[in-house]
Amino acid sequence: MLFMAIFSYSPEDRNLVIERGMGSEKTAGVTIKGEWFDVSGHRVFRLFEAEDDAHLASSIFSWTDLGVAEIIPVMETEKALKLLKRAGKKS
């Protein structure tokens, strides 16, 4: 399943976030699809796929000492629209 993580951190932790991000190892069961750094604020956006909730949790846990991660399950628009259309017909 796909997830969008929005990780927010304090300005004083900026250098720690950069250091950890540059040296971070891949988490088993998690595939990063894309990552973006908010140059106007103190956030990182990461799109990733996780095999299950245990892999999802382990990929986020190592960052919780530096900030807060908001995890949002997402779906490609075309796939979501097809799903919603089918669900609407069942009502």
C-alpha distance (Angstrom), angle and dihedral (degrees) to the residues before:
residue distance angle dihedral
M1 . . .
L2 3.80 . .
F3 3.79 122.9 .
M4 3.78 135.2 -177.0
A5 3.79 113.2 -147.3
I6 3.78 119.5 -162.5
F7 3.78 107.6 -165.0
S8 3.82 116.5 -166.1
Y9 3.78 122.9 -168.3
S10 3.80 138.9 175.8
P11 3.81 119.0 -95.6
E12 3.81 90.8 -118.7
D13 3.84 89.5 60.0
R14 3.80 94.6 54.4
N15 3.81 96.2 107.1
L16 3.81 92.2 46.5
V17 3.80 90.5 51.5
I18 3.81 91.3 50.0
E19 3.82 92.7 47.6
R20 3.78 94.0 47.5
G21 3.79 92.5 44.1
M22 3.78 92.7 52.6
G23 3.79 92.7 48.9
S24 3.79 100.1 36.9
E25 3.76 118.2 129.9
K26 3.77 124.2 -138.2
T27 3.78 116.0 -94.8
A28 3.81 116.0 -130.0
G29 3.78 111.8 -114.3
V30 3.82 93.0 23.1
T31 3.79 126.8 96.6
I32 3.80 118.4 -168.2
K33 3.81 110.3 -140.4
G34 3.79 96.8 -178.9
E35 3.78 142.3 -20.4
W36 3.79 132.2 -158.1
F37 3.78 132.3 -172.2
D38 3.81 117.1 -144.0
V39 3.80 101.9 -130.5
S40 3.81 92.3 -170.0
G41 3.79 96.6 52.0
H42 3.76 144.3 12.9
R43 3.79 102.2 -81.2
V44 3.77 140.5 107.5
F45 3.80 122.7 -157.5
R46 3.78 118.1 -153.8
L47 3.80 127.8 -177.6
F48 3.77 111.0 -160.5
E49 3.76 144.1 157.6
A50 3.79 119.7 -130.2
E51 3.79 125.9 -166.3
D52 3.81 93.2 -143.7
D53 3.79 144.7 -22.8
A54 3.82 94.2 -80.5
H55 3.82 91.8 57.1
L56 3.80 90.2 44.3
A57 3.81 91.6 53.7
S58 3.79 94.4 46.2
S59 3.81 92.1 51.5
I60 3.81 91.9 54.3
F61 3.80 100.5 37.4
S62 3.80 96.3 74.2
W63 3.83 89.7 61.5
T64 3.81 100.4 46.6
D65 3.80 93.2 92.9
L66 3.82 90.0 63.3
G67 3.77 102.6 42.1
V68 3.76 149.9 -39.6
A69 3.79 126.2 -62.8
E70 3.78 121.6 -154.1
I71 3.82 108.8 -159.3
I72 3.79 118.5 -157.5
P73 3.82 123.4 -176.8
V74 3.81 108.0 -133.9
M75 3.78 138.0 -175.7
E76 3.79 132.8 -163.2
T77 3.80 108.6 -93.0
E78 3.81 96.4 -120.7
K79 3.81 91.8 51.4
A80 3.82 92.0 45.4
L81 3.80 92.8 50.5
K82 3.81 91.6 51.5
L83 3.80 90.4 49.1
L84 3.80 92.5 48.2
K85 3.80 91.3 47.6
R86 3.83 91.1 52.9
A87 3.81 91.5 45.7
G88 3.82 90.6 50.5
K89 3.81 91.7 54.7
K90 3.82 91.0 55.1
S91 3.82 93.3 57.0
